[in-house]
């Protein structure tokens, strides 16, 4: 595993007392942390982590704070899908600090440890030594999914959806969110889709269950937002096998009707490398979906050999340019050329263009210059729970306004 020096780490210190923040900052810098940001409240912490392009490797959070205490702040960070090492610090007794750390772990945060205040230099050094030879931020992207546990995952309701915001490039407005499936395994924790979706799609039964779950939950989420007076359009990834079922348009329409969600607020994404077993069935189902005003998106455009053929044969009205071309397009002539050609194609066909994998301001600026319609990626926000999305939206809107 590649190592990274602590001087490349960025830390966030959350404490309501300025003298404590400055002391902890000094300790961290003395121990080799390259960049330290300090904030005085949970609200300011949420603003910091949701700032465009923000990325923290280490977060130290006090428990006793006014307005929003440390437990509430850590819950919000977990809901937003923050991936960073977390240290809980407090003047409280060790059992309270330890319990808060266990709670944060259960909520999905990567808790490195807990320290009593005043922060001890040696204790902090020991914690940092634990991560000095690991990646900058922890990740569960490579946790292997046990195939034998898959049936129980559906039976026990261990699948869940996270939502990655999509924003309109010209206005900066939050427009919709892509629903991304995760597996909350009882012992392995959160497993990313790359580790289990291929297993799911190897079984017609499991693929159908996952398609139905993702559709139902994403549409119900949009319905809950609508019932609360807020607008939310959702995108859902479907396997090609879903289009083998001729009643797919009626099933999705019934879900949308039950949740009181307009059909045009639902986008169905199909990866261009996927091919249905029955091309005629796929063409019929996709055409009927468009007749019912559902949106169809060709995902990962440019990564397969059938993209242009699919655009000719199927009534897609959105192109999603693959992150492999988008990330770094501002510095790569080849990637820029592919992105530019894809955007021109979308314009010529009257389709909405979406760039995924936007992680830097430079790539954002280029996409704006080239006329991309919608963007998503870590520069905007990471995938997060429904609760995290509700907390993220006001933060983003403050910046846009």
VENNORUR-V331485 format. One record per pair of residues at least 4 apart in sequence whose ideal C-beta (glycine too) atoms are under 6 Angstrom apart, sorted by the first residue. I is the first residue (numbers start at 1). GAP is how many residues later the second one is. D is the distance in whole Angstrom. If there is no record, write none. Layout:
BEGIN
<<I & GAP & D> <I & GAP & D>>
END
This chain:
BEGIN
<<3 & 130 & 5> <4 & 4 & 6> <4 & 132 & 5> <6 & 26 & 4> <6 & 27 & 6> <6 & 126 & 6> <7 & 25 & 6> <7 & 27 & 4> <8 & 26 & 6> <9 & 24 & 5> <9 & 25 & 6> <9 & 48 & 4> <9 & 49 & 6> <10 & 25 & 5> <10 & 46 & 5> <10 & 47 & 6> <11 & 17 & 5> <11 & 22 & 5> <11 & 25 & 5> <11 & 47 & 4> <12 & 25 & 5> <12 & 36 & 6> <12 & 44 & 5> <12 & 47 & 5> <13 & 8 & 5> <13 & 11 & 5> <13 & 12 & 6> <13 & 25 & 5> <13 & 47 & 5> <14 & 25 & 6> <14 & 31 & 5> <14 & 47 & 4> <15 & 5 & 5> <15 & 6 & 5> <15 & 47 & 4> <16 & 24 & 5> <16 & 49 & 4> <21 & 17 & 4> <24 & 95 & 5> <25 & 11 & 5> <25 & 13 & 6> <27 & 92 & 6> <27 & 94 & 6> <27 & 97 & 6> <28 & 5 & 4> <28 & 8 & 5> <29 & 4 & 6> <31 & 94 & 6> <31 & 97 & 6> <39 & 5 & 4> <39 & 6 & 5> <39 & 9 & 6> <40 & 4 & 6> <41 & 26 & 6> <42 & 26 & 3> <42 & 31 & 4> <45 & 28 & 6> <46 & 30 & 6> <47 & 348 & 6> <49 & 5 & 6> <49 & 33 & 6> <50 & 342 & 6> <50 & 345 & 4> <52 & 327 & 6> <53 & 326 & 5> <56 & 28 & 5> <57 & 27 & 6> <57 & 79 & 5> <57 & 80 & 5> <58 & 27 & 5> <59 & 25 & 5> <59 & 27 & 5> <60 & 27 & 5> <60 & 29 & 6> <61 & 9 & 5> <61 & 12 & 6> <61 & 13 & 6> <62 & 8 & 5> <62 & 27 & 6> <63 & 7 & 4> <63 & 27 & 4> <63 & 29 & 6> <63 & 37 & 6> <65 & 4 & 5> <68 & 4 & 5> <68 & 5 & 5> <71 & 29 & 6> <74 & 30 & 5> <76 & 315 & 5> <77 & 5 & 4> <78 & 29 & 4> <78 & 30 & 5> <78 & 31 & 5> <79 & 306 & 5> <79 & 308 & 4> <79 & 309 & 3> <80 & 304 & 5> <80 & 308 & 4> <81 & 301 & 5> <81 & 302 & 5> <81 & 303 & 4> <83 & 54 & 5> <84 & 53 & 5> <85 & 25 & 6> <85 & 27 & 4> <85 & 46 & 6> <86 & 23 & 5> <86 & 25 & 5> <87 & 25 & 5> <87 & 26 & 6> <88 & 9 & 6> <88 & 12 & 5> <88 & 13 & 5> <88 & 26 & 4> <89 & 26 & 5> <89 & 28 & 6> <90 & 7 & 5> <91 & 26 & 5> <92 & 4 & 4> <92 & 5 & 6> <94 & 4 & 6> <97 & 17 & 4> <101 & 10 & 5> <101 & 13 & 5> <104 & 5 & 4> <104 & 7 & 5> <105 & 6 & 5> <108 & 82 & 6> <110 & 28 & 4> <112 & 15 & 5> <113 & 14 & 5> <115 & 4 & 5> <115 & 8 & 5> <119 & 5 & 6> <140 & 50 & 5> <141 & 51 & 5> <143 & 45 & 5> <143 & 48 & 5> <143 & 52 & 6> <144 & 51 & 6> <145 & 46 & 5> <145 & 50 & 4> <145 & 51 & 4> <147 & 52 & 5> <150 & 49 & 6> <152 & 4 & 5> <153 & 5 & 4> <153 & 30 & 6> <154 & 55 & 5> <158 & 25 & 6> <158 & 26 & 5> <159 & 22 & 6> <159 & 24 & 6> <159 & 54 & 6> <160 & 22 & 5> <160 & 24 & 5> <161 & 18 & 5> <161 & 20 & 6> <161 & 56 & 5> <162 & 18 & 5> <162 & 20 & 6> <162 & 221 & 4> <162 & 222 & 6> <163 & 14 & 4> <163 & 16 & 6> <163 & 226 & 5> <164 & 14 & 5> <164 & 212 & 6> <164 & 219 & 4> <165 & 9 & 6> <165 & 12 & 5> <165 & 215 & 6> <165 & 216 & 5> <166 & 9 & 6> <166 & 10 & 5> <166 & 208 & 5> <166 & 210 & 4> <167 & 7 & 5> <167 & 213 & 6> <168 & 5 & 5> <168 & 7 & 5> <168 & 206 & 6> <169 & 199 & 5> <169 & 203 & 5> <169 & 206 & 6> <172 & 228 & 4> <174 & 219 & 6> <174 & 222 & 6> <176 & 57 & 4> <177 & 57 & 6> <178 & 57 & 4> <179 & 39 & 4> <179 & 55 & 6> <179 & 57 & 5> <180 & 203 & 5> <181 & 12 & 6> <181 & 33 & 6> <182 & 8 & 6> <183 & 8 & 4> <183 & 13 & 5> <184 & 6 & 6> <185 & 6 & 5> <191 & 4 & 5> <191 & 5 & 6> <193 & 4 & 5> <200 & 6 & 5> <200 & 7 & 6> <200 & 10 & 5> <201 & 6 & 5> <201 & 38 & 5> <207 & 32 & 5> <207 & 34 & 5> <211 & 27 & 6> <211 & 31 & 5> <213 & 4 & 6> <214 & 4 & 6> <214 & 22 & 5> <215 & 21 & 6> <215 & 40 & 6> <216 & 39 & 6> <218 & 16 & 5> <218 & 18 & 5> <219 & 36 & 5> <219 & 37 & 6> <219 & 40 & 5> <219 & 42 & 6> <220 & 39 & 5> <221 & 165 & 5> <222 & 10 & 5> <222 & 12 & 5> <222 & 39 & 5> <223 & 36 & 3> <223 & 37 & 5> <223 & 38 & 5> <225 & 5 & 5> <225 & 7 & 4> <226 & 34 & 6> <233 & 32 & 4> <235 & 32 & 4> <235 & 34 & 5> <236 & 32 & 6> <237 & 32 & 5> <238 & 4 & 4> <238 & 30 & 5> <240 & 34 & 4> <240 & 35 & 6> <240 & 36 & 4> <242 & 6 & 6> <243 & 33 & 5> <243 & 39 & 4> <243 & 42 & 5> <244 & 32 & 6> <244 & 33 & 6> <244 & 34 & 6> <244 & 37 & 6> <247 & 4 & 6> <248 & 37 & 5> <249 & 39 & 4> <249 & 40 & 5> <249 & 43 & 6> <253 & 39 & 6> <256 & 5 & 5> <256 & 7 & 6> <261 & 4 & 5> <263 & 29 & 5> <263 & 30 & 4> <263 & 31 & 5> <264 & 29 & 5> <266 & 28 & 5> <267 & 28 & 4> <267 & 30 & 5> <268 & 28 & 6> <269 & 28 & 4> <269 & 30 & 4> <271 & 28 & 5> <271 & 29 & 5> <272 & 26 & 5> <272 & 28 & 6> <272 & 29 & 6> <272 & 32 & 4> <272 & 35 & 4> <272 & 38 & 6> <273 & 31 & 4> <276 & 6 & 4> <286 & 10 & 6> <286 & 28 & 5> <286 & 29 & 6> <287 & 28 & 6> <289 & 5 & 4> <290 & 25 & 5> <295 & 22 & 6> <295 & 23 & 6> <296 & 20 & 5> <297 & 21 & 4> <297 & 23 & 6> <298 & 12 & 6> <298 & 18 & 5> <298 & 21 & 6> <299 & 21 & 5> <300 & 22 & 4> <301 & 6 & 6> <301 & 18 & 5> <301 & 19 & 6> <301 & 20 & 6> <302 & 20 & 5> <302 & 23 & 6> <302 & 36 & 6> <303 & 19 & 5> <306 & 4 & 5> <310 & 4 & 5> <317 & 34 & 5> <318 & 33 & 6> <318 & 34 & 4> <319 & 27 & 5> <319 & 32 & 5> <319 & 34 & 6> <320 & 34 & 4> <320 & 36 & 6> <321 & 4 & 6> <321 & 5 & 6> <321 & 18 & 6> <321 & 21 & 5> <321 & 34 & 5> <323 & 4 & 5> <323 & 33 & 5> <323 & 34 & 2> <325 & 10 & 5> <325 & 13 & 5> <325 & 14 & 5> <326 & 29 & 5> <326 & 31 & 4> <327 & 30 & 5> <327 & 32 & 6> <328 & 4 & 5> <328 & 7 & 6> <329 & 6 & 4> <329 & 7 & 5> <329 & 10 & 5> <329 & 34 & 6> <329 & 37 & 6> <330 & 32 & 4> <330 & 33 & 5> <330 & 36 & 4> <336 & 4 & 6> <340 & 30 & 6> <343 & 10 & 5> <343 & 27 & 5> <343 & 28 & 6> <343 & 29 & 6> <346 & 5 & 4> <346 & 7 & 4> <352 & 21 & 5> <353 & 19 & 5> <353 & 20 & 5> <354 & 20 & 4> <355 & 12 & 5> <355 & 17 & 5> <355 & 20 & 5> <356 & 20 & 5> <357 & 20 & 5> <358 & 5 & 5> <358 & 6 & 6> <358 & 17 & 5> <358 & 19 & 3> <358 & 21 & 5> <359 & 18 & 5> <359 & 19 & 5> <359 & 20 & 5> <364 & 15 & 6> <367 & 5 & 4> <367 & 8 & 6> <376 & 4 & 6> <378 & 4 & 6> <381 & 11 & 6> <384 & 4 & 3> <384 & 5 & 6>>
END
